[in-house]
């Protein structure tokens, strides 16, 4: 567990790292309960055990249902109010270039009057970058715990945008491969990328109404930190909308690329069938001539003719050459 205490006017005043079961943790939690109006604390947990989370939830006065949601990393993006505590669930997301895959994690944030608790599941930690931004822009600290919520959301949404650009690059590369002259079937690669984009959509789209709901609640507040924070959350919401549109566009483009790939495969198959048909027609003529001369009837006039055999070969070769030229001229060969 890491706990940072901020003063709204002076910035970070205290930072402690300890295990939840340590005595030092109880000192930190008591310090959080005794904070004044001009102070607030930020507690960060990473993949906590159920016992640690229950203990910390009891100390901070969190609703049992909210604590239960934070235990399991299978929540859809959402927000709920439990008294004076706001609980926000969202997904972290990043693009793994080497694997061409979109990976996701999960975060749960609890925003109270004088504290913020973040519970993270997954390897990517947006809290570190959010803390760096708060340290660099201490003017935001006047918003109290809402400054932390904004910083974390801003980092997460920025990561969505970075991932969308990486997926766009992968899609452009795939498009070039599909429309290249090589006859390689990229259907499996298209489906793999489409599956990753679908996972991307599952993270981004449900977060849009969450931020819209938060923003609506903030604008309804008068003369409060929430109302003051509304313009900053509106900016994050705009960025999320752009990313949501980009992800929808990527999904539609993948459908188009998949259709183009299937059409190209169909064209290749038609070309193969035309070649097979052309060669079958070419070999059919010699087969027919040989079949006629191979019947060996007694009264066939050509059987006793000296030039019959050379003529048959010439007829086979000439007819085959004429058919080959005709098919080649028409693009069948």
N, C-alpha and C positions, 0 to 999 in steps of 0.2 A: 504494500500500500504506500502511496505517496500523497502527502497532504501539503498544499501550498496555501498560505494565508496572505490575502491581499488587503491593502488599505486603499480605499477609493481615490484618495488624493496623492498618496506616496508610492503606490505600486506594491510589488512583492515585499513582504516584511518577514516571512518565515517559511521555511521549506523543510519537511521532515519525511524520511523514508523509514518505514518499519513494517513488521508483520502484524496482521490484525490481532493475533493472539498475544503480542508483546504488551508489557505494561506501558511502554512508550505510546502505544496506540491509544490507550485510555486517556493518557495525558493530552494527546492531540484532540481526541473527541471532546474532552471537557473544555479544551480551549475553543473548539468550534461552538459549543453551546453557550459560551460566555462572550462571544463576539458582540461588538457594539454595532450601531447602525452604519458606521463608516467602514466596516470591515466585512469580509466574507471569505469563506474557505472553499478550496477545491480539492476533493478527495478522488484519487484515481486508483482503480483496481483493474488488474489484468488477469483474465481467466480465473476468477476466485472460486474457492470451494463453496459448497452449499452452506457449510457451517460458518465460514467467514462472512458470507453475504448476509445470512440471517442475523448474526451477531451485530454486524455493522448497521443493518436495517433497524434493529431494535434500538441501537444507540442513537440513530438519527431520527427515529420516529417515523419510519417509512411504512406505508400500507403493506400488509402481507401479500396482497395480490400483485403489487408493483414489484416487490422483492422476488416473487415467484416468476414473473416475466423476465427479470434480469438473470435468473439462473439458467434459463434455456436459450441457446443461441438459435432459435428458430422463429423469431417474431417478425411479422411484417412491419414495415415502417408505420408508426402510429404515434398519437399523443393522447394522454389522459391526465386529468387533474384528480389528485387525491388530497382534498383539503387545500392547504396552501403550498403543496408540492406538485410541480408539473413533471410528469414522466414522459420522455420522448425516446422512442425506439427507432433506429435507423441502421442501414447497412453501409459498411465500408466496402470499397471496391477498388481494384487495381488490375492492370493488364500485364500479364507475363509475356514478354516479347518472345522469349525462346520457345515457349510452349504454345504461343498463339491462343492463350486462354484468359478469360476474365475470372478472377478469383474474388470472393466476397468474404467479409467478416461481419460482425455485428457489434453495435454499441447501444447501451441504455444510459440515458442521462436523467438524473433527478435534480430538478432545480427548485431549491427552497428559498426562503426569504434571505438567509445568510450563508447558504452553502450550495455547492454543486457536487454531486457524486456521479462519476462516469465509470461504467462497468464495460470493459472491452473484451470481446472474444475474437481471436484471430491475430495473425502476426503483424498486421499494419496498425500503427499507433498514430492517429491524427491528433491526439492530445499533445504530443511533443511539439508539433508545428504550431498548434493553437496557442500553447503557452509561450512559444517564441514570439508570436505575433502580438500577444497581450503585453509582453515585456517591451516590445518595440513601440507599441502605441498605448501608453498608459492613460491617454485621454479616454479610451474606451472603458476603463475600469470604473468610471463614475456610474456606469449602468449596473454595477454589481454582478450578481450571478448571471444576469442576462448577457453580460459581455462574454462569459465563458461559453454559454450556449451558442451565441453568434459565432465565436471564433471556431468552435468545433464544427458547426454546420458549414461555415465558409470553407474550411479545409476539406471537408468531405465532398462538398459540391465541386470544388476546384479539382479534386481527384477524379470525380466523374467526368469533368471536361477533358482532363488529360487522357483518361482511358478512352473516351469517345474519339479523340484525335488519333490515338494509336489504332483503334479498330478501323477507322476510316482509311488509314495508311495500309493496313492489312487487306481491306476490301479493294482498294485501288490496285494493289499488287495482284490480287486474285483476278480482278477484271482483266488486267493485262495478260495474264496466263490463259484465261478462258478464250480471249479473242486473238491469241497468237496463232502462228501457222502450225504449231505442233499439235498432233492429234493425241492429246492426253486428256483423260476424263477427270475433271476436278470436282465432280459431284460430291464426293466424300468431304473434301475440304470446305466446300460451300456449306454443307449441312453442319459441319463442326463449327464454323464461324457463326452460322445462324443460331446454333444452340447457345453459343456464348453471348450473342446479342440478346437472346431471349432472357438469359440470366441477368444481363445488364438492365433490361426493361423491368424485370421484377424488382430490382433495387431502386430504380429511378422513379418510375411512374407512381407507386404508392406514396412516395415522399412528397409529391407535388401537392395533393390535398392537405397533407400534414402541415406543410409550411403555410399554405393558404389559410388554414384554420388558425394557426398560431398568429398569423398576421392580422386576421380579422379580430381576434381577441385583444390584440395589442392596440389596435386603432380604436376599439371601444373603450379602452381605459383612458382616463383623463388625469393629467398631472401625475404620472407615475413613471417608474423606470421602464415599464413595458411600453408605454406610449412613446417615450423618448427613443427606445430601441427599435421602433417600428421601421424607420427608414433604412436601417442597416439590414433588417430581416427582409425588407422588400427587395433590396439589392441581391441578396442571396437567392430569393425566390425567382427573380428575373434570370439569374444565371442557371438555375435549375430548369426553368422553362426552356431555355435555349438548348440545354443538354438533352432534355426530354424530346424536343423536336428533332435533334440530331440523331438520337437513337431510333426514333420512329422512321426517319429517313433511311438510316442504315438498314433497318429491317426490310423496308420496301425495296431498296436497291438489291439486297440479297435475293429477294424473290425474283427480281428481274434478271439478275445474273444466273440464278438457277434455271429460269426459263430459257435463257440464251444458251446455257450449257446443254440442256436437254435438246434444244433445237439443233445445236451443232452435232450432238451425238446422232440424232435422227438423220441429219445430212450425211454424216460419215457412213451410216448404215445404207442409205440410199446409193451413195457412190459405190460402196462395195457390191451392192446388189446389181448395179448397172454394169460394173466390171465383170462380175460373174456371168451375167446374162450375155454380155458382148462376147466373152471368150467361149461361152457355150454355143453361141450362134456361129462363131468362126469354126469351131471343131465339128459342128453339125454337118457342114457341107462336105468335108472329106469323108466323114462317117457315112453320109448318104451315098456318095459316089462309090466308096469301097464296098458298101452293102450291096449296091446294085451289081457291081462287077463280081462280087463274091457269091452270087447265087448259082453260078455254074450250070445254067440250063444248057441243054444240048444244042438248041437252035438260036443261041445268042450270036448275032453276026460279028460282034467284036472279039469273040473268043479266038478266032483264027486270024485276026488281023495283026500284022507285024507292029503297027504303030499304036495299037490299042492301049498297051500298058503305059508308054510315055505320055500319050494323050490324057489318060486318066490322072497321072501324077501332075501334069501341067494344069489340068482343070481344077484339081484340088488346091494346088498352090495359088493359082490365079484368083479363084473365088475367095480363098482365105485372105489373100493380100488385099483384095478389094473391100471385103468386109472390115478388115482391120483399119484401113485408111478411112472408111466411112465412120466407123465408131470413134476413131481418134479425132476426126474433124468435128464431130458432134460433142466431144468432151466426155465420152463414155470410157475412154481408155487414156 
